[in-house]
């Protein structure tokens, strides 16, 4: 029997993601990948998958899915409000960050994330997805990845691999108390900015605007004064780079960022703080803290060890 989920409602921004595709940025193809690596890893851990197995990422509101097939173990990670609807139409409130069994003709209705942006849906054994360069990460703007490189659509069927139904359900306790401090290292063009702007970049709060998606996060706050050049010769950029265009308002590049850019970079978010940053909703206030390479490396090692110990 071919087990699959039928999409009854796609949600706002539901795509398949994994840890990303690598070694292609020189060809203009970004790595993409999950926005919150911690929650992505938790979803797979809960159903007995390897950490890198592809999962369904959703933002704000997730999909409504009907399952057709033999019972399987699934999990939803994050601060997520969702319901499980049985064949009789009876509704039961679901619990995120723990695995549960879904049976034939039951539905999962992912209503919303709570005080956050992203959540993840994983299934034991994994989804049956098309790989591109050893990855199932979706890059919608380039039409790369599963589902013809597109978001979920009504009527889509999501087939699954052979499932290993686990009898033991798991619960993972996770601290969602991310603070508003985002640690950064100086960017290549940090010295382009006035002394006053350098100081204000670290002393003032910035607000996350609605102009935010998987590509980037535009901030509102103190205008940063560039004394040298508002444009530079285009050069390679990375996830977490903080560019400052001519209007002086910072833009933080996220998972689907372009591979090159021509705006000066005042700073770069350290890898250990990216999950916290990605979950900031529009209207959230953030403050930057300067750290050096040694501290950034220690923070990253601690972050990876935490994920491995889920």
ZABAPA-937429 format. One record per residue (C-alpha): residue number from 1; x, y, z. Coordinates in nm, 3 decimals, decimal comma. Layout:
BEGIN
<NUM; <X; Y; Z>>
...
This chain:
BEGIN
<1; <0,000; 0,000; 0,000>>
<2; <0,134; 0,345; -0,094>>
<3; <0,116; 0,556; 0,218>>
<4; <0,076; 0,928; 0,159>>
<5; <-0,057; 1,257; 0,295>>
<6; <-0,307; 1,454; 0,090>>
<7; <-0,278; 1,832; 0,121>>
<8; <-0,618; 1,982; 0,204>>
<9; <-0,472; 2,323; 0,294>>
<10; <-0,111; 2,410; 0,212>>
<11; <-0,041; 2,665; 0,486>>
<12; <0,139; 2,995; 0,436>>
<13; <0,494; 2,886; 0,352>>
<14; <0,525; 2,507; 0,370>>
<15; <0,834; 2,358; 0,204>>
<16; <1,055; 2,054; 0,243>>
<17; <1,395; 2,125; 0,397>>
<18; <1,697; 1,943; 0,534>>
<19; <2,040; 2,071; 0,642>>
<20; <2,096; 2,221; 0,296>>
<21; <2,295; 2,158; -0,022>>
<22; <2,658; 2,255; -0,025>>
<23; <2,950; 2,333; -0,261>>
<24; <2,732; 2,509; -0,520>>
<25; <2,749; 2,874; -0,414>>
<26; <3,019; 2,944; -0,674>>
<27; <2,754; 2,848; -0,931>>
<28; <2,500; 3,090; -0,785>>
<29; <2,302; 2,823; -0,597>>
<30; <2,262; 2,887; -0,225>>
<31; <2,257; 2,602; 0,030>>
<32; <1,906; 2,688; 0,161>>
<33; <1,810; 2,437; 0,436>>
<34; <1,605; 2,460; 0,752>>
<35; <1,566; 2,796; 0,925>>
<36; <1,583; 2,649; 1,277>>
<37; <1,831; 2,362; 1,295>>
<38; <1,748; 2,277; 1,655>>
<39; <1,375; 2,225; 1,593>>
<40; <1,443; 2,050; 1,262>>
<41; <1,671; 1,803; 1,443>>
<42; <1,419; 1,750; 1,722>>
<43; <1,145; 1,654; 1,475>>
<44; <1,365; 1,381; 1,326>>
<45; <1,493; 1,261; 1,663>>
<46; <1,136; 1,211; 1,787>>
<47; <1,058; 0,962; 1,507>>
<48; <1,390; 0,778; 1,503>>
<49; <1,530; 0,936; 1,185>>
<50; <1,884; 1,053; 1,123>>
<51; <1,921; 1,426; 1,190>>
<52; <1,964; 1,508; 0,821>>
<53; <1,638; 1,345; 0,700>>
<54; <1,412; 1,584; 0,508>>
<55; <1,119; 1,731; 0,701>>
<56; <0,831; 1,966; 0,623>>
<57; <0,897; 2,322; 0,739>>
<58; <0,604; 2,559; 0,787>>
<59; <0,579; 2,924; 0,887>>
<60; <0,304; 3,081; 1,102>>
<61; <0,023; 2,853; 0,979>>
<62; <0,098; 2,498; 0,866>>
<63; <-0,093; 2,263; 0,637>>
<64; <-0,406; 2,054; 0,688>>
<65; <-0,308; 1,699; 0,589>>
<66; <-0,513; 1,381; 0,550>>
<67; <-0,323; 1,054; 0,590>>
<68; <-0,397; 0,754; 0,370>>
<69; <-0,230; 0,425; 0,459>>
<70; <-0,104; 0,210; 0,743>>
<71; <-0,037; 0,369; 1,082>>
<72; <0,287; 0,566; 1,111>>
<73; <0,478; 0,755; 1,378>>
<74; <0,502; 1,131; 1,327>>
<75; <0,608; 1,440; 1,521>>
<76; <0,569; 1,818; 1,512>>
<77; <0,841; 2,031; 1,671>>
<78; <0,828; 2,392; 1,784>>
<79; <0,578; 2,602; 1,973>>
<80; <0,287; 2,485; 1,760>>
<81; <-0,090; 2,475; 1,803>>
<82; <-0,235; 2,178; 1,611>>
<83; <-0,524; 1,929; 1,616>>
<84; <-0,563; 1,563; 1,527>>
<85; <-0,898; 1,478; 1,364>>
<86; <-1,005; 1,112; 1,360>>
<87; <-1,222; 0,936; 1,100>>
<88; <-1,538; 1,030; 1,291>>
<89; <-1,448; 1,398; 1,277>>
<90; <-1,364; 1,414; 1,647>>
<91; <-1,096; 1,672; 1,729>>
<92; <-0,813; 1,615; 1,974>>
<93; <-0,555; 1,879; 2,063>>
<94; <-0,204; 1,771; 1,969>>
<95; <0,116; 1,808; 2,169>>
<96; <0,427; 1,933; 1,994>>
<97; <0,778; 1,804; 2,064>>
<98; <0,654; 1,451; 2,117>>
<99; <0,586; 1,168; 1,873>>
<100; <0,242; 1,022; 1,809>>
<101; <0,076; 0,770; 1,578>>
<102; <-0,144; 0,878; 1,287>>
<103; <-0,378; 0,623; 1,126>>
<104; <-0,564; 0,583; 0,799>>
<105; <-0,798; 0,872; 0,708>>
<106; <-0,700; 1,077; 1,012>>
<107; <-0,610; 1,442; 0,964>>
<108; <-0,345; 1,669; 1,111>>
<109; <-0,443; 2,037; 1,122>>
<110; <-0,143; 2,261; 1,198>>
<111; <-0,318; 2,581; 1,303>>
<112; <-0,038; 2,818; 1,402>>
<113; <0,302; 2,869; 1,555>>
<114; <0,294; 3,043; 1,895>>
<115; <0,522; 3,343; 1,963>>
<116; <0,753; 3,212; 1,691>>
<117; <0,769; 3,166; 1,314>>
<118; <0,882; 2,815; 1,212>>
<119; <0,786; 2,460; 1,301>>
<120; <0,863; 2,116; 1,155>>
<121; <0,671; 1,799; 1,070>>
<122; <0,862; 1,471; 1,041>>
<123; <0,759; 1,110; 0,984>>
<124; <0,932; 0,786; 1,079>>
<125; <1,132; 0,662; 0,781>>
<126; <1,109; 0,998; 0,603>>
<127; <0,921; 1,145; 0,309>>
<128; <0,977; 1,009; -0,042>>
<129; <1,132; 1,317; -0,203>>
<130; <1,334; 1,408; -0,511>>
<131; <1,697; 1,496; -0,433>>
<132; <1,904; 1,767; -0,597>>
<133; <2,277; 1,761; -0,521>>
<134; <2,218; 1,523; -0,228>>
<135; <1,960; 1,752; -0,067>>
<136; <1,582; 1,786; -0,052>>
<137; <1,589; 2,152; 0,049>>
<138; <1,345; 2,363; -0,150>>
<139; <1,452; 2,695; -0,304>>
<140; <1,125; 2,834; -0,437>>
<141; <1,269; 3,133; -0,623>>
<142; <1,490; 2,901; -0,832>>
<143; <1,236; 2,616; -0,852>>
<144; <1,490; 2,375; -0,701>>
<145; <1,394; 2,083; -0,480>>
<146; <1,099; 1,849; -0,420>>
<147; <0,747; 1,928; -0,540>>
<148; <0,900; 2,087; -0,853>>
<149; <1,073; 2,340; -0,629>>
<150; <0,743; 2,483; -0,508>>
<151; <0,558; 2,530; -0,182>>
<152; <0,283; 2,284; -0,096>>
<153; <-0,037; 2,323; -0,296>>
<154; <-0,392; 2,200; -0,239>>
<155; <-0,433; 1,846; -0,371>>
<156; <-0,062; 1,753; -0,353>>
<157; <0,015; 1,399; -0,241>>
<158; <0,317; 1,355; -0,017>>
<159; <0,438; 0,995; -0,035>>
<160; <0,646; 0,843; 0,242>>
<161; <0,926; 0,590; 0,253>>
<162; <0,889; 0,257; 0,426>>
<163; <0,805; 0,353; 0,781>>
<164; <0,957; 0,199; 1,090>>
<165; <0,664; 0,224; 1,329>>
<166; <0,816; 0,266; 1,672>>
<167; <0,621; 0,144; 1,972>>
<168; <0,793; 0,379; 2,211>>
<169; <0,672; 0,737; 2,186>>
<170; <0,924; 1,010; 2,272>>
<171; <0,904; 1,351; 2,433>>
<172; <1,184; 1,609; 2,412>>
<173; <1,188; 1,896; 2,658>>
<174; <1,320; 2,207; 2,487>>
<175; <1,375; 2,556; 2,621>>
<176; <1,214; 2,806; 2,384>>
<177; <1,319; 3,107; 2,587>>
<178; <1,530; 3,276; 2,321>>
<179; <1,628; 3,626; 2,432>>
<180; <1,654; 3,939; 2,219>>
<181; <2,036; 3,950; 2,214>>
<182; <2,194; 3,834; 1,887>>
<183; <2,571; 3,786; 1,891>>
<184; <2,768; 3,902; 1,589>>
<185; <3,122; 3,940; 1,460>>
<186; <3,243; 4,249; 1,273>>
<187; <3,171; 4,247; 0,899>>
<188; <3,425; 4,310; 0,626>>
<189; <3,313; 4,671; 0,585>>
<190; <3,258; 4,749; 0,955>>
<191; <3,502; 5,042; 0,931>>
<192; <3,298; 5,199; 0,650>>
<193; <3,055; 5,325; 0,914>>
<194; <3,096; 5,627; 1,136>>
<195; <3,219; 5,580; 1,492>>
<196; <2,882; 5,695; 1,618>>
<197; <2,695; 5,442; 1,399>>
<198; <2,926; 5,162; 1,509>>
<199; <2,846; 5,240; 1,872>>
<200; <2,472; 5,276; 1,808>>
<201; <2,462; 4,947; 1,618>>
<202; <2,545; 4,772; 1,946>>
<203; <2,368; 5,002; 2,191>>
<204; <2,030; 5,054; 2,018>>
<205; <1,749; 4,806; 1,961>>
<206; <1,628; 4,722; 1,610>>
<207; <1,279; 4,602; 1,517>>
<208; <1,203; 4,311; 1,284>>
<209; <0,976; 4,435; 1,003>>
<210; <0,716; 4,253; 0,793>>
<211; <0,963; 4,259; 0,504>>
<212; <1,105; 3,927; 0,621>>
<213; <1,109; 3,583; 0,459>>
<214; <1,347; 3,290; 0,407>>
<215; <1,577; 3,516; 0,205>>
<216; <1,626; 3,800; 0,450>>
<217; <1,509; 4,005; 0,746>>
<218; <1,478; 4,381; 0,711>>
<219; <1,520; 4,584; 1,030>>
<220; <1,385; 4,920; 1,138>>
<221; <1,581; 5,143; 1,372>>
<222; <1,864; 5,392; 1,390>>
<223; <1,993; 5,481; 1,043>>
<224; <2,355; 5,374; 1,007>>
<225; <2,589; 5,631; 0,853>>
<226; <2,827; 5,505; 0,585>>
<227; <3,126; 5,739; 0,538>>
<228; <3,304; 5,560; 0,253>>
<229; <3,076; 5,397; -0,003>>
<230; <2,714; 5,283; -0,001>>
<231; <2,793; 5,026; -0,269>>
<232; <3,086; 4,789; -0,308>>
<233; <3,203; 4,557; -0,583>>
<234; <2,979; 4,248; -0,555>>
<235; <3,138; 3,972; -0,349>>
<236; <3,039; 3,641; -0,193>>
<237; <2,811; 3,656; 0,109>>
<238; <2,698; 3,409; 0,373>>
<239; <2,394; 3,334; 0,583>>
<240; <2,382; 3,579; 0,872>>
<241; <2,556; 3,863; 0,687>>
<242; <2,414; 4,202; 0,786>>
<243; <2,412; 4,430; 0,484>>
<244; <2,340; 4,801; 0,500>>
<245; <2,195; 4,951; 0,178>>
<246; <2,182; 5,320; 0,094>>
<247; <1,889; 5,394; 0,327>>
<248; <2,103; 5,294; 0,629>>
<249; <1,855; 5,024; 0,745>>
<250; <2,018; 4,680; 0,806>>
<251; <1,912; 4,363; 0,625>>
<252; <2,009; 4,024; 0,773>>
<253; <2,054; 3,752; 0,511>>
<254; <1,883; 3,422; 0,595>>
<255; <1,881; 3,067; 0,454>>
<256; <1,775; 3,152; 0,095>>
<257; <2,009; 3,450; 0,064>>
<258; <2,166; 3,551; -0,270>>
<259; <2,517; 3,420; -0,325>>
<260; <2,676; 3,760; -0,392>>
<261; <2,596; 4,111; -0,277>>
<262; <2,706; 4,470; -0,334>>
<263; <2,609; 4,638; -0,007>>
<264; <2,860; 4,695; 0,276>>
<265; <2,840; 4,440; 0,558>>
<266; <2,861; 4,582; 0,908>>
<267; <2,846; 4,246; 1,089>>
<268; <2,764; 3,876; 1,066>>
<269; <2,539; 3,677; 1,300>>
<270; <2,722; 3,384; 1,460>>
<271; <2,591; 3,037; 1,369>>
<272; <2,493; 2,951; 1,727>>
<273; <2,238; 3,236; 1,737>>
<274; <2,076; 3,183; 1,399>>
<275; <1,788; 2,966; 1,528>>
<276; <1,697; 3,232; 1,784>>
<277; <1,707; 3,502; 1,517>>
<278; <1,499; 3,305; 1,265>>
<279; <1,211; 3,268; 1,513>>
<280; <1,172; 3,645; 1,565>>
<281; <0,831; 3,762; 1,441>>
<282; <0,768; 4,106; 1,288>>
<283; <0,755; 4,359; 1,570>>
<284; <1,016; 4,176; 1,776>>
<285; <1,304; 4,383; 1,913>>
<286; <1,662; 4,261; 1,886>>
<287; <1,994; 4,395; 2,009>>
<288; <2,337; 4,305; 1,874>>
<289; <2,634; 4,203; 2,088>>
<290; <2,989; 4,196; 1,953>>
<291; <3,196; 3,878; 2,006>>
<292; <3,528; 3,756; 1,868>>
<293; <3,605; 3,444; 1,664>>
<294; <3,715; 3,240; 1,966>>
<295; <3,385; 3,295; 2,149>>
<296; <3,186; 3,231; 1,830>>
<297; <3,359; 2,895; 1,783>>
<298; <3,301; 2,794; 2,145>>
<299; <2,933; 2,891; 2,116>>
<300; <2,898; 2,687; 1,796>>
<301; <3,059; 2,377; 1,950>>
<302; <2,824; 2,406; 2,248>>
<303; <2,527; 2,449; 2,012>>
<304; <2,615; 2,138; 1,807>>
<305; <2,671; 1,930; 2,120>>
<306; <2,328; 2,032; 2,247>>
<307; <2,167; 1,916; 1,923>>
<308; <2,353; 1,584; 1,930>>
<309; <2,233; 1,523; 2,285>>
<310; <1,861; 1,569; 2,217>>
